[in-house]
Amino acid sequence: MPLATDIGNRLAALREDFVKATANEKPTGEDLEKAHSMNADLTKLEGEYKKARQLDDAAEQTKAAIEAEKQRVEEDSKVVTAVPFGGNGNGSKDGGSFDTKAMQSDAFHKWLASLQPKQASDRFIESEVYKQHAKKGHHQGVSYTIEVPGTVKAAGDPIMSSHFGPRTTDSTVPPHYASMPTVYDLFRIVPVSATSSVRYYQATMPLANNAAFIAEGALKPEVQPRWAPVDAPIETIAEWTAVTLQALDDVPQLRAVLEDDLRRLLLLKIDEKLLAGSGTPPEIRGILNTVGIQTQAFTTDMLTTLANAVTKVVTGGAGYPTAIVMNPADWQTVRLTSTNGIYFFGGPTEAGQMRVWGVPVVPSINQAAGFAIVGDFNYGTIFERWGVTFIVGLKNDDLIKNLQTIVCEARLALAIRRPAAFVNADIVTP
């Protein structure tokens, strides 16, 4: 029920009582005192009703803005099937040459920019919800929520350098990448409507593959992966910070708050729990605390140990490694590996290949030093009830301080569908 409806009903009832109380042509002193008190109550309630109407109107506008934002996101998600500046879908004209004149236009560059993946702050600032509140200076006192999932990559997509666009503040300095891949990026991400837990089935693959060609009329061999139902609770991770109304309206400041102070820290903590979450509510259960993952003892040296772990993923987990997660200090040791002054992974002036045995390396400060996780992350799924979500509203005495509180949170569960496809490798102990 809208706030103004309840107050309006009380106001109508009080007005009716006031009319009855003042209908007496010869009121007593008690009647006059009662009428005076009711008049004061009416004045106060009328003020509350006016404010409630303003809040209800703002809430309706927010609701309409949310619906408009959903529509815009749906339109943005449509796949671009043709380049509007060429004769065919590949951007060329007449089957061969590029339309260079069209490609130099502002319209072309705007279209090209629209194809680039957007950061969380872009999705937030460009949303109809934020625009509607920013137009009013964030003074209306109504909280609002903006969800910005899928700002890094689509669920299940491989990690590519194009997902981490280059940025630079000086045209004379070569651009550098805005961020590195995280552990979160390695998993398939599936949106779910469940609110408490998700049931999935965990498999333990047999070492023997009994599939065989059979003669006509012969029995077919049985392959027996063991399937066990597992309930993964959907847990909430959150944080908040206070910002001034001026910062909410200052786009550069707001970008810094959303990207650096909130979203980055939230994903960093999510990474920590994806790796080593205890599974004790309210924590999700991470890879290292999942029963059935493999281990690899130190063998000869770090690179040989990683090679053995890669092999274990294939032979013992029926998978193929998609990533190696290691501590940045351990990656530095790998990166500095050299012989006769020649670095295996590229010289000091080169970015070098962040791969070991052909498998991409993801450095993470949340990975324990001296160990690395080698795994086929296709056998892990993040079930998201909410993606990264921002909630803006008032807290305590924020209103009189011209402050707003921004909450950043997500709700998710982690499913490791084939534990043996992950290996915890001891890469340092001699």
C-alpha positions as CSV (number, residue, x, y, z in Angstrom):
1,M,0.0,0.0,0.0
2,P,1.4,3.4,-0.9
3,L,2.5,5.5,2.1
4,A,0.1,8.3,1.3
5,T,-2.9,6.0,1.1
6,D,-2.7,5.1,4.8
7,I,-2.1,8.6,5.9
8,G,-4.9,9.9,3.6
9,N,-7.4,7.5,5.2
10,R,-6.4,8.7,8.7
11,L,-6.6,12.3,7.5
12,A,-10.2,11.8,6.1
13,A,-11.3,10.1,9.3
14,L,-9.9,12.9,11.4
15,R,-11.6,15.6,9.2
16,E,-14.9,13.8,9.6
17,D,-14.4,13.7,13.4
18,F,-13.5,17.4,13.4
19,V,-16.6,18.3,11.5
20,K,-18.7,16.4,14.0
21,A,-16.9,18.0,17.0
22,T,-17.5,21.6,15.7
23,A,-21.2,21.0,14.7
24,N,-22.5,22.1,18.1
25,E,-23.8,25.6,17.9
26,K,-23.2,26.1,21.7
27,P,-19.8,24.4,22.3
28,T,-18.6,23.9,25.8
29,G,-15.1,24.7,26.9
30,E,-14.3,21.0,26.7
31,D,-15.6,21.0,23.1
32,L,-13.5,24.0,22.1
33,E,-10.4,22.4,23.7
34,K,-11.0,19.2,21.8
35,A,-11.6,21.0,18.5
36,H,-8.4,23.0,19.0
37,S,-6.4,19.8,19.6
38,M,-8.0,18.1,16.6
39,N,-7.1,21.1,14.4
40,A,-3.5,20.9,15.5
41,D,-3.5,17.2,14.6
42,L,-5.1,17.9,11.2
43,T,-2.4,20.5,10.5
44,K,0.4,18.0,11.4
45,L,-1.2,15.1,9.5
46,E,-1.8,17.3,6.4
47,G,2.0,18.0,6.4
48,E,2.8,14.3,6.7
49,Y,0.3,13.6,3.9
50,K,2.0,16.1,1.6
51,K,5.4,14.6,2.2
52,A,4.0,11.1,1.7
53,R,2.6,12.0,-1.6
54,Q,6.0,13.4,-2.7
55,L,7.6,10.1,-1.6
56,D,5.0,8.0,-3.4
57,D,5.4,10.1,-6.5
58,A,9.2,9.6,-6.4
59,A,8.7,5.9,-5.8
60,E,6.4,5.6,-8.8
61,Q,8.9,7.5,-10.9
62,T,11.7,5.2,-9.7
63,K,9.5,2.2,-10.6
64,A,8.9,3.6,-14.1
65,A,12.7,4.3,-14.5
66,I,13.5,0.7,-13.4
67,E,11.1,-0.6,-16.1
68,A,12.7,1.7,-18.7
69,E,16.1,0.5,-17.6
70,K,15.1,-3.2,-18.0
71,Q,13.8,-2.4,-21.5
72,R,17.1,-0.6,-22.3
73,V,19.2,-3.5,-21.1
74,E,17.2,-5.9,-23.2
75,E,17.7,-3.8,-26.2
76,D,21.5,-3.5,-25.5
77,S,21.7,-7.3,-25.2
78,K,20.5,-7.8,-28.7
79,V,23.3,-9.1,-31.0
80,V,24.6,-6.8,-33.6
81,T,24.2,-8.7,-36.9
82,A,25.5,-6.1,-39.4
83,V,27.9,-3.2,-39.6
84,P,25.9,-0.1,-40.5
85,F,28.9,1.5,-42.3
86,G,29.7,-1.1,-44.9
87,G,28.2,-3.0,-47.8
88,N,28.0,-6.3,-45.9
89,G,28.1,-7.7,-42.4
90,N,31.9,-7.6,-42.3
91,G,32.2,-3.9,-42.6
92,S,33.4,-3.9,-46.2
93,K,31.9,-2.3,-49.2
94,D,31.2,-3.8,-52.6
95,G,32.6,-7.1,-51.3
96,G,36.2,-5.7,-50.9
97,S,37.1,-2.1,-49.9
98,F,36.2,-0.4,-46.7
99,D,34.0,2.6,-46.6
100,T,36.7,4.8,-45.2
101,K,34.7,8.0,-45.3
102,A,31.9,6.5,-43.3
103,M,34.4,5.0,-40.8
104,Q,35.8,8.5,-40.1
105,S,32.5,9.9,-39.1
106,D,31.4,10.6,-35.5
107,A,28.5,8.2,-35.9
108,F,30.8,5.3,-36.7
109,H,33.0,6.0,-33.7
110,K,29.9,6.1,-31.5
111,W,28.7,2.9,-32.9
112,L,32.1,1.3,-32.4
113,A,32.2,2.5,-28.8
114,S,28.8,0.9,-28.2
115,L,30.2,-2.5,-28.9
116,Q,32.9,-2.2,-26.2
117,P,32.1,-4.0,-22.9
118,K,30.9,-1.6,-20.2
119,Q,32.2,-1.2,-16.7
120,A,29.8,-1.4,-13.7
121,S,30.0,2.4,-13.3
122,D,29.0,2.9,-16.9
123,R,25.9,0.7,-16.4
124,F,25.1,2.5,-13.2
125,I,25.5,6.1,-14.5
126,E,23.7,5.4,-17.8
127,S,20.7,3.7,-16.2
128,E,17.4,5.4,-16.3
129,V,17.1,5.0,-12.5
130,Y,20.2,7.0,-11.7
131,K,19.4,9.6,-14.3
132,Q,15.9,10.1,-12.8
133,H,17.3,10.6,-9.3
134,A,20.3,12.7,-10.4
135,K,17.9,15.1,-12.1
136,K,16.3,15.7,-8.8
137,G,19.6,16.1,-7.0
138,H,19.1,13.0,-4.9
139,H,17.1,15.0,-2.4
140,Q,13.8,13.0,-2.6
141,G,14.9,10.5,0.0
142,V,13.8,7.3,-1.8
143,S,16.2,4.4,-2.0
144,Y,16.8,2.7,-5.4
145,T,18.6,-0.4,-6.6
146,I,20.6,-1.0,-9.8
147,E,21.9,-4.4,-10.8
148,V,24.9,-4.5,-13.1
149,P,25.6,-8.2,-13.8
150,G,27.6,-9.4,-16.8
151,T,29.8,-6.3,-17.0
152,V,33.0,-8.3,-17.5
153,K,31.9,-11.1,-19.9
154,A,28.9,-13.2,-20.8
155,A,28.4,-16.5,-18.8
156,G,30.8,-19.2,-20.0
157,D,32.7,-17.0,-22.4
158,P,36.5,-17.5,-22.6
159,I,38.7,-14.7,-21.1
160,M,40.0,-12.5,-23.8
161,S,42.1,-9.4,-23.8
162,S,39.2,-7.4,-25.3
163,H,37.3,-7.9,-22.1
164,F,39.8,-5.7,-20.3
165,G,39.9,-2.6,-22.4
166,P,43.1,-0.4,-22.5
167,R,43.0,2.9,-20.9
168,T,45.5,5.8,-20.7
169,T,45.5,9.4,-19.4
170,D,48.4,10.6,-21.5
171,S,48.5,10.1,-25.3
172,T,52.3,9.8,-25.2
173,V,52.1,6.8,-22.9
174,P,51.2,3.4,-24.3
175,P,47.8,2.3,-23.0
176,H,47.7,-0.3,-20.2
177,Y,44.9,-2.7,-19.3
178,A,42.3,-1.6,-16.8
179,S,42.2,-4.8,-14.9
180,M,43.4,-8.4,-14.9
181,P,41.1,-11.5,-15.0
182,T,39.9,-12.6,-11.7
183,V,38.9,-16.1,-10.3
184,Y,35.3,-15.0,-10.7
185,D,35.8,-14.6,-14.4
186,L,36.9,-18.2,-14.8
187,F,33.6,-19.8,-13.9
188,R,30.4,-20.2,-15.9
189,I,27.8,-17.8,-14.5
190,V,24.1,-18.9,-14.5
191,P,21.3,-16.5,-13.2
192,V,18.8,-18.3,-11.0
193,S,15.5,-17.4,-9.4
194,A,16.0,-19.6,-6.3
195,T,16.3,-17.6,-3.1
196,S,17.8,-20.1,-0.6
197,S,19.8,-22.8,-2.3
198,V,20.5,-24.6,-5.6
199,R,20.6,-28.3,-6.0
200,Y,23.2,-29.7,-8.5
201,Y,24.7,-33.1,-9.2
202,Q,28.3,-33.8,-8.5
203,A,30.1,-36.5,-10.5
204,T,33.0,-38.7,-9.8
205,M,34.2,-40.1,-13.1
206,P,35.4,-43.7,-13.3
207,L,39.0,-44.3,-14.2
208,A,38.1,-46.9,-16.7
209,N,36.2,-46.0,-19.9
210,N,34.1,-49.0,-20.7
211,A,32.6,-47.6,-23.9
212,A,33.1,-50.1,-26.7
213,F,32.0,-51.2,-30.2
214,I,29.6,-54.0,-29.9
215,A,28.4,-56.9,-32.1
216,E,24.8,-57.2,-33.2
217,G,22.7,-58.5,-30.3
218,A,25.5,-58.2,-27.8
219,L,25.2,-56.5,-24.4
220,K,26.1,-52.8,-24.2
221,P,28.8,-51.9,-21.6
222,E,27.9,-49.7,-18.7
223,V,29.8,-46.6,-17.8
224,Q,29.3,-45.7,-14.2
225,P,30.0,-42.1,-13.2
226,R,28.7,-41.6,-9.7
227,W,26.2,-38.8,-9.2
228,A,25.5,-37.3,-5.9
229,P,23.0,-34.5,-5.2
230,V,24.5,-31.4,-3.5
231,D,22.7,-28.4,-2.2
232,A,24.7,-25.2,-2.6
233,P,23.3,-22.4,-0.3
234,I,22.9,-19.0,-2.0
235,E,24.8,-16.6,0.3
236,T,24.9,-12.8,0.4
237,I,28.1,-10.8,0.3
238,A,27.9,-7.0,0.9
239,E,29.6,-3.8,1.8
240,W,28.7,-0.1,1.9
241,T,30.2,3.4,1.9
242,A,28.7,6.9,2.4
243,V,29.0,9.5,-0.3
244,T,28.0,13.2,-0.5
245,L,25.2,14.3,-2.8
246,Q,27.8,16.3,-4.7
247,A,29.8,13.1,-5.3
248,L,26.7,11.3,-6.5
249,D,26.2,14.0,-9.1
250,D,29.9,14.2,-10.0
251,V,30.4,11.4,-12.6
252,P,34.2,11.0,-12.3
253,Q,34.0,10.8,-8.5
254,L,31.0,8.3,-8.7
255,R,32.9,6.1,-11.1
256,A,35.8,5.9,-8.7
257,V,33.5,5.0,-5.8
258,L,31.6,2.3,-7.7
259,E,34.6,0.7,-9.5
260,D,37.5,1.1,-7.0
261,D,35.9,1.5,-3.5
262,L,33.0,-1.0,-4.0
263,R,32.9,-3.3,-6.9
264,R,36.6,-4.2,-7.0
265,L,36.7,-4.9,-3.2
266,L,33.5,-7.0,-3.5
267,L,34.9,-9.1,-6.3
268,L,38.2,-9.5,-4.5
269,K,36.4,-10.9,-1.4
270,I,34.3,-13.1,-3.7
271,D,37.5,-14.4,-5.2
272,E,38.8,-15.3,-1.8
273,K,35.8,-17.4,-1.0
274,L,35.6,-19.0,-4.4
275,L,39.1,-20.4,-3.6
276,A,38.9,-21.2,0.1
277,G,35.4,-20.5,1.4
278,S,34.7,-22.7,4.4
279,G,31.1,-23.6,3.5
280,T,29.9,-22.7,7.0
281,P,27.0,-20.3,6.6
282,P,27.1,-17.5,5.6
283,E,30.2,-18.4,3.5
284,I,30.1,-20.4,0.3
285,R,32.2,-23.5,0.0
286,G,35.3,-22.8,-2.1
287,I,37.4,-25.1,-4.3
288,L,39.9,-26.0,-1.6
289,N,37.3,-27.1,0.8
290,T,35.4,-29.3,-1.7
291,V,35.8,-33.0,-1.0
292,G,37.3,-34.9,-4.0
293,I,39.7,-32.4,-5.5
294,Q,43.1,-33.8,-6.3
295,T,46.5,-32.8,-4.9
296,Q,50.0,-32.7,-6.5
297,A,53.1,-32.9,-4.4
298,F,56.2,-30.9,-5.3
299,T,58.3,-32.6,-8.0
300,T,61.8,-31.4,-9.1
301,D,60.8,-27.7,-9.6
302,M,57.8,-25.4,-9.9
303,L,57.3,-25.9,-13.7
304,T,57.6,-29.7,-13.5
305,T,55.1,-29.7,-10.7
306,L,52.6,-27.6,-12.7
307,A,53.1,-30.0,-15.6
308,N,52.2,-32.9,-13.4
309,A,49.1,-31.1,-12.1
310,V,48.0,-30.4,-15.7
311,T,48.3,-34.1,-16.4
312,K,46.2,-35.0,-13.4
313,V,43.4,-32.8,-14.4
314,V,43.2,-34.7,-17.7
315,T,43.8,-38.2,-16.4
316,G,42.1,-38.1,-13.0
317,G,39.4,-35.5,-13.7
318,A,38.4,-36.1,-17.3
319,G,38.9,-32.4,-17.9
320,Y,41.2,-30.1,-19.7
321,P,42.8,-27.2,-17.7
322,T,41.5,-23.8,-18.5
323,A,43.5,-21.8,-15.9
324,I,46.2,-21.9,-13.3
325,V,45.6,-19.7,-10.2
326,M,48.7,-18.8,-8.3
327,N,49.9,-16.1,-5.9
328,P,51.6,-13.1,-7.6
329,A,54.9,-13.8,-5.8
330,D,54.9,-17.3,-7.3
331,W,54.1,-16.0,-10.7
332,Q,57.0,-13.6,-10.3
333,T,59.3,-16.6,-9.7
334,V,58.0,-18.2,-12.9
335,R,58.2,-15.0,-14.8
336,L,61.9,-14.5,-13.8
337,T,62.9,-18.1,-14.8
338,S,65.9,-17.7,-17.1
339,T,69.0,-19.5,-18.4
340,N,72.2,-17.7,-19.5
341,G,70.4,-14.4,-19.1
342,I,67.5,-15.3,-21.4
343,Y,64.1,-15.2,-19.7
344,F,61.7,-18.1,-20.6
345,F,58.6,-16.0,-20.5
346,G,59.8,-12.8,-22.2
347,G,62.4,-10.1,-21.5
348,P,62.0,-7.3,-19.0
349,T,60.7,-4.9,-21.8
350,E,58.0,-7.4,-22.8
351,A,54.6,-8.1,-21.3
352,G,55.4,-11.8,-21.8
353,Q,53.0,-14.7,-22.0
354,M,50.9,-15.4,-18.9
355,R,50.8,-19.1,-19.7
356,V,52.5,-22.2,-18.3
357,W,52.3,-25.3,-20.5
358,G,49.8,-23.5,-22.6
359,V,47.4,-22.9,-19.7
360,P,46.5,-19.2,-18.9
361,V,47.8,-18.0,-15.5
362,V,45.6,-15.9,-13.2
363,P,47.6,-14.2,-10.4
364,S,45.5,-13.8,-7.3
365,I,46.5,-12.4,-3.9
366,N,43.8,-14.7,-2.4
367,Q,45.7,-17.8,-3.5
368,A,48.1,-19.1,-0.8
369,A,51.7,-18.6,-1.7
370,G,53.5,-21.8,-2.5
371,F,50.5,-23.5,-3.9
372,A,48.6,-23.3,-7.2
373,I,45.2,-24.4,-8.3
374,V,45.2,-26.0,-11.7
375,G,41.7,-26.8,-13.0
376,D,39.1,-27.1,-15.7
377,F,36.9,-24.3,-14.5
378,N,34.2,-25.3,-16.9
379,Y,33.2,-27.8,-14.2
380,G,32.5,-25.0,-11.8
381,T,29.4,-22.9,-12.0
382,I,28.5,-19.7,-10.1
383,F,24.7,-19.5,-9.6
384,E,23.8,-15.9,-9.2
385,R,20.6,-14.8,-7.6
386,W,21.8,-11.2,-7.8
387,G,24.7,-10.0,-9.8
388,V,26.8,-7.1,-8.5
389,T,24.0,-4.8,-7.3
390,F,24.2,-1.2,-6.0
391,I,21.5,0.1,-3.5
392,V,21.4,3.8,-2.8
393,G,19.5,5.2,0.1
394,L,19.5,7.1,3.4
395,K,21.0,5.8,6.7
396,N,20.6,7.2,10.2
397,D,21.1,11.0,10.0
398,D,22.3,11.0,6.3
399,L,19.6,13.4,5.3
400,I,20.7,16.3,7.5
401,K,24.4,15.7,6.4
402,N,23.6,15.7,2.6
403,L,24.9,12.1,2.5
404,Q,23.7,9.0,0.7
405,T,24.7,5.4,1.5
406,I,25.7,3.1,-1.4
407,V,25.5,-0.6,-0.7
408,C,27.3,-3.0,-3.0
409,E,26.2,-6.6,-2.8
410,A,25.7,-9.9,-4.6
411,R,24.0,-13.2,-3.9
412,L,25.5,-16.3,-5.2
413,A,26.3,-20.0,-4.8
414,L,29.2,-22.1,-6.1
415,A,28.9,-25.5,-7.6
416,I,31.9,-27.7,-8.2
417,R,30.3,-30.4,-10.4
418,R,33.5,-32.4,-10.9
419,P,35.9,-32.0,-8.0
420,A,38.6,-34.2,-9.6
421,A,39.0,-31.7,-12.4
422,F,40.8,-29.4,-9.9
423,V,44.3,-30.0,-8.5
424,N,45.8,-28.2,-5.5
425,A,49.5,-28.3,-6.4
426,D,52.4,-27.7,-3.9
427,I,54.8,-25.8,-6.1
428,V,57.5,-24.7,-3.7
429,T,58.2,-27.3,-1.0
430,P,61.4,-29.1,-1.9
